[in-house]
Amino acid sequence: MKLKICGMKSENNILDVAEIQPDYLGFIFYKNSPRFLSTDIPEVPESIKKVGVFVNASLAFIVDKIEYYNLQVVQLHGEESPELCEQLKEYNVQVIKVFSVKNQFDFSVLEPYEDVCDYYLFDTKGREPGGTGHPFNWNVFKKYPSSKPYFLSGGIGPKQLQALLLFLKRPESDLCCALDLNSKFEKTTGIKDISLLKEFKHQLAINNYIH
């Protein structure tokens, strides 16, 4: 199990989060987001992959951010086409395609993306693009038809730890390769609470889900 910590805005906070050694750091390049990144990204260890989060952005805009920030991963949070995913593969990045879930989900929408992205990410469906801060019903994964690994997102926080540990013991979690953490670990918007993140990672470690 890997950890992705997303939605940081402050250079100092980015450095503090990097010391926790997550596998991914996510940076949002969507101007309507309260966590829109408007600063440079400080240097972080090479072991941490930098993820750019985009919503219905043009190929040119995404490529510009890949090159300027040296991104290793692109996360697409809108209605991006399979063709765009395929084009991005030419820029030596991994591609995560996001799908929003409520109480039900039609997994057939994944089919056009099976060969053009590296991972799926499942988040809670809301009125606007991006997370809602609330979990969705993880039982939907009992019908997961793909062999592609996925990131689990959507309001994951300390209060969900026990439910999360139970989910990770179930067979439908076998392809859950990463947890995406954001708003439930914040002091204020875009500023992560380091002590909460450390304790959450520690609990996952003592339960043998991460090293």
C-alpha positions in Angstrom: 0.0 0.0 0.0 1.3 3.4 -1.0 0.4 6.9 0.3 -0.4 9.9 -1.8 -0.8 13.2 0.0 -2.5 15.8 -2.1 -3.4 19.5 -2.3 -0.6 21.4 -0.7 0.0 25.1 -1.3 2.9 26.2 1.0 6.5 25.5 0.2 7.3 25.0 3.9 4.4 22.6 4.4 5.4 20.7 1.3 8.9 20.1 2.8 7.4 19.1 6.1 5.1 16.6 4.4 8.0 15.2 2.3 9.8 14.3 5.5 7.0 11.8 6.2 8.2 10.1 3.0 4.9 9.5 1.2 5.1 7.8 -2.2 3.4 10.6 -4.0 2.8 14.3 -3.5 -0.1 15.8 -5.3 -0.3 19.4 -6.6 -3.5 20.9 -8.0 -3.4 22.9 -11.2 -7.1 23.7 -11.4 -7.7 27.4 -10.7 -11.2 26.9 -9.2 -9.7 24.7 -6.5 -9.0 26.3 -3.1 -5.8 24.3 -3.1 -4.6 25.6 -6.5 -0.8 25.7 -6.5 0.6 29.1 -7.4 4.1 28.7 -6.1 7.2 26.7 -7.1 7.6 23.2 -5.7 10.7 22.9 -3.4 13.1 20.1 -4.1 11.9 16.8 -2.6 13.5 13.4 -2.5 13.6 11.5 -5.8 11.7 8.6 -4.1 8.6 10.8 -3.9 6.7 11.1 -7.2 5.2 14.5 -8.0 1.6 14.3 -9.3 0.0 17.1 -11.2 -3.8 17.2 -10.8 -5.8 18.6 -13.7 -9.4 19.1 -14.6 -10.3 19.3 -18.3 -7.1 21.0 -19.1 -5.6 21.1 -22.6 -2.7 18.9 -23.6 -0.5 22.0 -24.0 -1.3 23.2 -20.5 -0.6 19.8 -19.0 2.6 19.4 -20.9 3.8 22.8 -19.8 3.3 21.9 -16.1 5.0 18.5 -16.6 8.1 20.2 -18.0 8.1 23.2 -15.6 7.6 21.2 -12.4 9.2 17.9 -13.5 6.1 15.9 -12.8 6.3 12.1 -12.9 2.5 11.5 -12.7 -0.6 13.2 -14.2 -4.0 12.8 -12.5 -7.0 13.7 -14.7 -10.0 14.7 -12.7 -12.5 15.8 -15.4 -14.0 14.3 -18.5 -10.7 13.7 -20.3 -10.8 11.4 -23.3 -8.9 8.2 -23.7 -7.1 9.9 -26.6 -5.7 12.5 -24.2 -4.5 9.8 -21.8 -2.7 8.1 -24.7 -1.1 11.4 -25.8 0.3 12.0 -22.4 2.1 8.7 -22.3 4.5 10.2 -24.9 5.8 12.6 -22.2 7.2 9.9 -19.9 4.6 10.3 -17.2 2.2 7.8 -15.5 -1.4 8.6 -16.0 -4.1 8.3 -13.3 -7.7 8.7 -14.5 -10.2 9.7 -11.9 -13.8 8.5 -11.6 -16.4 9.8 -9.2 -18.6 7.4 -7.2 -21.7 7.9 -5.3 -23.7 4.9 -3.9 -23.5 3.0 -7.2 -21.1 3.0 -10.1 -21.2 1.8 -13.7 -17.8 0.2 -14.2 -18.4 -0.2 -17.9 -17.2 3.5 -18.2 -13.6 2.2 -17.5 -13.4 0.1 -20.7 -12.1 2.8 -23.1 -9.3 3.7 -20.6 -8.0 0.2 -19.9 -5.1 0.4 -22.3 -4.2 4.1 -22.0 -3.7 4.8 -18.3 -1.7 3.3 -15.5 -4.1 3.6 -12.6 -7.6 4.6 -11.8 -8.5 6.7 -8.8 -12.0 6.6 -7.3 -13.3 9.6 -5.4 -16.6 10.7 -4.0 -19.0 12.3 -6.5 -19.9 15.9 -5.7 -21.3 18.9 -7.5 -17.9 20.2 -8.5 -14.7 18.5 -9.7 -12.5 17.3 -6.9 -13.0 15.7 -3.5 -16.0 16.3 -1.3 -14.3 15.4 2.0 -16.7 12.4 2.4 -16.1 8.7 1.8 -18.3 6.8 -0.7 -19.6 3.2 -0.3 -16.5 1.0 -0.8 -18.8 -2.0 -1.3 -19.0 -1.0 -5.0 -15.6 -2.7 -5.4 -17.2 -6.1 -5.0 -18.1 -5.7 -8.7 -14.7 -4.2 -9.8 -14.1 -5.9 -13.2 -10.7 -4.6 -14.0 -7.2 -5.9 -13.3 -5.8 -2.4 -13.1 -4.6 -1.2 -9.7 -6.5 1.8 -8.2 -6.1 4.6 -5.7 -8.7 5.0 -3.1 -9.7 8.6 -2.3 -12.7 10.4 -0.9 -12.7 11.8 2.6 -10.2 9.3 4.1 -9.1 10.5 7.5 -8.4 9.4 11.1 -12.1 8.7 11.8 -12.2 6.2 8.9 -9.1 4.2 10.0 -11.0 1.2 11.5 -13.4 1.0 8.5 -10.4 1.3 6.2 -8.5 -1.5 7.9 -11.5 -3.7 7.6 -11.9 -2.9 3.9 -8.2 -3.7 3.3 -8.7 -7.2 4.7 -11.5 -7.9 2.1 -10.8 -9.4 -1.3 -12.2 -6.5 -3.2 -9.4 -4.3 -1.9 -6.7 -6.5 -3.5 -6.1 -4.0 -6.3 -6.2 -1.0 -4.1 -2.5 0.1 -4.4 -2.6 3.5 -2.8 -4.5 5.8 -0.4 -5.1 9.4 -1.4 -5.1 11.7 1.6 -6.2 15.4 1.6 -8.7 17.5 3.5 -9.1 15.3 6.5 -5.5 15.9 7.4 -5.5 19.7 7.2 -5.1 22.5 9.8 -6.4 25.0 7.2 -7.1 24.6 3.5 -3.9 23.4 1.8 -1.9 23.1 5.0 -1.4 19.6 6.2 -1.3 18.5 9.9 2.0 16.7 10.2 1.2 14.9 13.4 -2.1 13.5 12.1 -0.3 12.2 9.0 2.5 10.6 11.0 0.0 8.9 13.3 -2.1 7.6 10.4 1.0 6.3 8.6 2.1 4.6 11.9 -1.2 2.9 12.3 -1.0 1.5 8.7 2.5 0.3 9.4 1.7 -1.5 12.6 -1.1 -3.3 10.8 1.4 -4.3 8.1 -0.2 -2.3 5.2 2.9 -0.2 4.6 6.6 -0.4 5.5 
